[in-house]
Amino acid sequence: MLRTVNDVPIAGDVARSLPAAIRDDFSRILEGGRPEKLGPLLHPDAAAAQRCWSWQLMQKLDVMRAFPTLFSLTCLVMFSMPIGIAYHLGLDEDVRYWGDGPMCGTALWLPLIFILAFYVHDRLQRPHKATIVISLLVPSVTLLLIGNELTAISAQGADQLFSADCDTSTDKRRLENSWQAAQSLYMDCLQQTTTSHNLTLSRATELFRIQDCTEYAAAFPSHKDWQYLRFVEEEHKCAGWCSFGRKLWTDGEGTDSCSTAVAQVLRSKVRRPAQQVVALSALALIGSAVGLVAVAPTLHLVFDW
């Protein structure tokens, strides 16, 4: 059964599949005229014809106008969680001391890649292969490296700090030496205070902390580790370093040695978020690679990919 287009009979299946502009071109051809819309589609190169047809369809749907925004927002949503976790961990004082805190800070710069991708796609009004690859793979690899570093800190660092041996690492021994120096200064200060103020040693210990001693400010520049030791004593309610001792900067009783307290924090507070960063970035990396391979043939037909 034949249908007609402008009183010209053509196959029914063809008629149903042709847009109005191309039906007009068929009419012109059958009447001996020159086609206006159909020329590219009749090219003997099938790939070029399919590219032309797809490009006309994309223009009709106006997808390219929305692509820059959609792509950049998709990247931002996909990477926002691992970026936030990595940056938050980088602000932690324990991570900054035992690991590479500034490296975690680089995660905050990754959204600039998505902004640049928006600018490039907006200018070209089409997907740009290099920009897409960089926007997906660079954040994935960067976050994977950061997560791996944090995981190593939480595992190896915690094991060294949990050990009763104070020489498992040079940092642990250095902190022990610094704590011993602080305790020596504090005890000398208390001895002088009891003599000059007619106080017992226990009473002076209740009233004064090491930072109250006049000698503390003078000795601090040569003992920078005292800042971290004070932090862990205040934050983790611990006392001593390698072994349990007296509190020097804060009041009250400690629950454990500070090296053990820091080890527990690294395992409980850092390990799980670090593993989340690794898992999310690895998932993004694999998903991006698979997605690029899957859509590349289609994009190659439509664009100069």
C-alpha positions as CSV (number, residue, x, y, z in Angstrom):
1,M,0.0,0.0,0.0
2,L,1.5,3.4,-1.0
3,R,1.1,6.7,0.7
4,T,1.5,10.1,-1.0
5,V,3.5,13.1,-0.1
6,N,2.2,16.2,-1.9
7,D,0.4,13.9,-4.3
8,V,3.6,11.9,-5.0
9,P,3.4,8.2,-4.1
10,I,6.2,6.9,-1.9
11,A,6.6,3.8,0.4
12,G,4.5,4.1,3.5
13,D,7.4,3.2,5.9
14,V,9.5,5.9,4.3
15,A,6.8,8.5,4.7
16,R,6.3,7.8,8.3
17,S,10.1,8.1,9.1
18,L,10.8,11.4,7.3
19,P,10.6,14.9,8.9
20,A,8.4,17.5,7.1
21,A,11.4,19.4,5.6
22,I,12.8,16.2,4.1
23,R,9.4,15.1,2.7
24,D,9.4,18.4,0.8
25,D,12.9,17.6,-0.6
26,F,11.6,14.2,-1.8
27,S,8.8,16.1,-3.6
28,R,11.2,18.4,-5.2
29,I,13.4,15.5,-6.4
30,L,10.4,13.6,-7.9
31,E,9.3,16.8,-9.6
32,G,12.8,17.4,-11.0
33,G,13.8,20.1,-8.6
34,R,16.9,20.6,-6.4
35,P,16.8,19.3,-2.7
36,E,17.5,21.8,0.0
37,K,17.6,19.7,3.2
38,L,18.2,16.2,2.0
39,G,21.5,16.7,0.2
40,P,23.9,15.7,3.2
41,L,21.7,12.7,3.9
42,L,22.1,11.3,0.4
43,H,25.9,11.4,0.6
44,P,27.4,8.1,-0.3
45,D,29.4,8.1,3.0
46,A,27.0,6.6,5.5
47,A,29.0,7.8,8.5
48,A,28.8,11.4,7.3
49,A,25.1,11.0,6.7
50,Q,24.5,9.6,10.1
51,R,26.6,12.4,11.6
52,C,24.5,15.0,9.8
53,W,21.3,13.4,10.9
54,S,22.4,13.2,14.5
55,W,23.6,16.8,14.5
56,Q,20.3,18.0,13.2
57,L,18.5,16.1,15.9
58,M,20.9,17.5,18.7
59,Q,20.3,21.0,17.4
60,K,16.6,20.5,17.5
61,L,16.6,19.3,21.1
62,D,19.1,22.1,22.0
63,V,21.1,19.7,24.1
64,M,24.4,21.5,23.5
65,R,23.1,24.7,25.2
66,A,22.6,22.7,28.4
67,F,25.6,20.4,28.2
68,P,28.3,22.8,29.8
69,T,26.1,23.3,32.9
70,L,25.0,19.6,33.1
71,F,28.5,18.2,32.8
72,S,30.1,20.5,35.3
73,L,27.3,20.0,37.9
74,T,27.5,16.3,37.4
75,C,31.2,16.3,38.1
76,L,30.7,18.6,41.2
77,V,28.0,16.3,42.6
78,M,30.1,13.2,41.9
79,F,33.2,14.5,43.6
80,S,31.8,16.7,46.3
81,M,31.7,14.1,49.0
82,P,35.3,12.8,48.7
83,I,36.6,16.4,48.3
84,G,34.7,17.4,51.5
85,I,36.0,14.4,53.5
86,A,39.6,14.9,52.4
87,Y,39.6,18.6,53.1
88,H,38.0,18.1,56.6
89,L,40.6,15.4,57.5
90,G,43.3,17.8,56.3
91,L,42.3,20.3,59.0
92,D,42.7,17.7,61.8
93,E,45.7,18.5,63.9
94,D,46.7,14.8,64.3
95,V,46.6,14.3,60.5
96,R,48.6,17.4,59.9
97,Y,51.3,16.3,62.3
98,W,51.6,12.6,61.4
99,G,50.7,12.9,57.7
100,D,50.5,15.3,54.8
101,G,47.8,17.8,55.8
102,P,48.6,20.3,53.0
103,M,48.1,17.5,50.4
104,C,44.5,17.1,51.7
105,G,44.1,20.8,51.1
106,T,44.7,20.4,47.4
107,A,41.3,18.7,47.2
108,L,39.7,22.0,47.7
109,W,41.2,23.3,44.4
110,L,39.7,20.4,42.3
111,P,36.3,22.2,41.6
112,L,38.3,24.8,39.6
113,I,38.7,22.1,36.9
114,F,34.9,21.8,36.6
115,I,34.6,25.6,36.3
116,L,37.3,25.5,33.5
117,A,35.4,22.7,31.8
118,F,32.2,24.8,31.9
119,Y,34.0,27.7,30.2
120,V,35.6,25.5,27.5
121,H,32.3,23.7,26.7
122,D,30.3,27.0,26.7
123,R,32.7,28.5,24.2
124,L,32.8,25.5,21.9
125,Q,29.1,24.6,22.3
126,R,30.1,20.9,22.0
127,P,31.8,18.2,24.2
128,H,35.6,18.6,24.2
129,K,37.4,15.3,24.6
130,A,40.5,16.4,26.4
131,T,38.4,18.6,28.8
132,I,36.1,15.7,29.6
133,V,39.0,13.3,30.3
134,I,40.8,15.8,32.5
135,S,37.6,16.7,34.4
136,L,36.9,13.1,35.2
137,L,40.3,11.4,35.6
138,V,42.4,14.1,37.4
139,P,40.1,14.5,40.4
140,S,39.7,10.7,40.6
141,V,43.4,10.0,40.7
142,T,44.2,13.0,43.0
143,L,41.6,11.9,45.5
144,L,42.7,8.3,45.2
145,L,46.2,9.3,46.2
146,I,45.0,11.4,49.1
147,G,42.8,8.6,50.4
148,N,45.7,6.2,50.1
149,E,48.0,8.5,52.0
150,L,45.4,8.9,54.8
151,T,44.8,5.2,55.0
152,A,48.5,4.6,55.4
153,I,48.6,7.2,58.2
154,S,45.8,5.6,60.0
155,A,47.3,2.1,59.7
156,Q,51.0,2.4,60.0
157,G,51.0,5.5,62.3
158,A,48.5,3.9,64.6
159,D,50.6,0.6,64.9
160,Q,53.7,2.5,65.7
161,L,52.0,4.7,68.4
162,F,50.3,1.7,70.0
163,S,53.6,-0.1,70.5
164,A,55.1,0.1,74.0
165,D,58.5,0.7,72.3
166,C,59.2,4.4,72.2
167,D,61.7,3.9,69.3
168,T,59.3,2.5,66.7
169,S,59.7,5.9,64.9
170,T,61.9,8.9,65.1
171,D,58.8,11.2,65.6
172,K,57.6,9.2,68.5
173,R,61.1,9.3,70.2
174,R,61.4,13.0,69.5
175,L,58.0,13.7,71.2
176,E,59.1,11.7,74.2
177,N,62.3,13.7,74.5
178,S,60.2,16.9,74.2
179,W,57.8,15.7,76.9
180,Q,60.6,14.8,79.2
181,A,62.1,18.3,78.8
182,A,58.7,19.9,79.5
183,Q,58.3,17.7,82.7
184,S,61.8,18.7,83.9
185,L,61.0,22.4,83.4
186,Y,57.7,22.0,85.2
187,M,59.1,20.2,88.2
188,D,61.9,22.9,88.5
189,C,59.3,25.6,88.3
190,L,57.2,23.9,91.0
191,Q,60.2,23.5,93.3
192,Q,61.0,27.2,93.0
193,T,57.3,28.1,93.6
194,T,56.9,26.1,96.7
195,T,60.0,27.8,98.2
196,S,59.1,31.3,97.3
197,H,55.3,31.0,98.2
198,N,55.6,28.6,101.1
199,L,53.4,26.0,99.4
200,T,53.5,22.2,99.4
201,L,54.3,20.5,96.1
202,S,50.9,19.0,95.8
203,R,49.2,22.3,96.4
204,A,51.5,24.0,93.8
205,T,50.7,21.3,91.3
206,E,46.9,22.0,91.7
207,L,47.4,25.8,91.3
208,F,49.9,26.1,88.5
209,R,50.4,24.6,85.0
210,I,53.5,24.6,83.0
211,Q,52.4,27.5,80.9
212,D,52.2,29.6,84.1
213,C,55.9,29.3,84.6
214,T,58.0,32.2,83.5
215,E,60.6,29.9,82.1
216,Y,58.1,28.3,79.7
217,A,57.9,31.2,77.2
218,A,61.7,31.4,77.0
219,A,62.1,27.7,76.4
220,F,59.2,27.3,74.0
221,P,61.0,28.4,70.8
222,S,63.5,25.6,71.1
223,H,60.7,23.0,71.8
224,K,58.1,23.5,69.0
225,D,56.7,20.0,69.7
226,W,55.3,21.3,73.0
227,Q,52.4,22.9,71.0
228,Y,51.3,19.5,69.7
229,L,51.8,17.8,73.1
230,R,49.6,20.5,74.6
231,F,47.0,19.9,71.9
232,V,46.8,16.1,72.4
233,E,46.7,16.5,76.2
234,E,43.8,19.0,76.0
235,E,42.0,17.3,73.1
236,H,42.3,13.6,74.1
237,K,42.4,13.9,77.9
238,C,45.7,12.0,78.1
239,A,48.9,12.3,80.2
240,G,52.5,11.6,79.4
241,W,53.7,10.4,76.0
242,C,55.2,7.0,75.5
243,S,54.1,5.9,79.0
244,F,51.4,7.3,81.3
245,G,52.6,10.3,83.3
246,R,51.4,13.5,84.9
247,K,49.5,16.2,83.1
248,L,51.5,19.3,82.4
249,W,49.2,21.7,80.5
250,T,45.8,20.8,81.8
251,D,44.1,19.9,85.1
252,G,42.5,16.6,86.0
253,E,43.6,13.0,85.6
254,G,44.5,11.4,82.3
255,T,43.0,8.2,81.1
256,D,45.9,6.9,79.0
257,S,49.3,7.8,77.6
258,C,49.0,10.4,74.8
259,S,50.7,8.1,72.2
260,T,48.1,5.5,72.8
261,A,45.3,8.1,72.7
262,V,46.5,9.4,69.3
263,A,46.8,5.9,67.9
264,Q,43.1,5.3,68.9
265,V,42.1,8.5,67.2
266,L,44.0,7.6,64.0
267,R,42.3,4.3,63.8
268,S,38.8,5.4,64.7
269,K,38.6,8.9,63.4
270,V,40.8,8.8,60.3
271,R,40.7,5.2,58.9
272,R,37.0,5.0,58.0
273,P,36.8,8.4,56.3
274,A,40.1,7.7,54.5
275,Q,38.7,4.4,53.2
276,Q,35.5,6.2,52.0
277,V,37.7,8.6,50.0
278,V,39.5,5.7,48.4
279,A,36.3,3.8,47.6
280,L,34.5,6.9,46.2
281,S,37.4,8.0,44.1
282,A,38.1,4.5,42.8
283,L,34.4,4.2,41.9
284,A,34.5,7.5,40.1
285,L,37.6,6.5,38.2
286,I,36.2,3.2,37.0
287,G,32.8,4.7,36.2
288,S,34.4,7.5,34.2
289,A,36.6,5.1,32.2
290,V,33.7,2.8,31.4
291,G,31.5,5.7,30.5
292,L,34.0,7.3,28.2
293,V,34.5,4.0,26.4
294,A,30.8,3.5,26.1
295,V,29.8,6.9,24.7
296,A,32.9,7.6,22.6
297,P,31.5,5.8,19.4
298,T,28.3,7.8,19.6
299,L,30.1,11.1,20.2
300,H,32.5,10.4,17.4
301,L,29.6,10.2,15.0
302,V,28.1,13.5,16.1
303,F,31.1,15.6,16.8
304,D,34.8,16.0,15.9
305,W,35.6,13.9,18.9
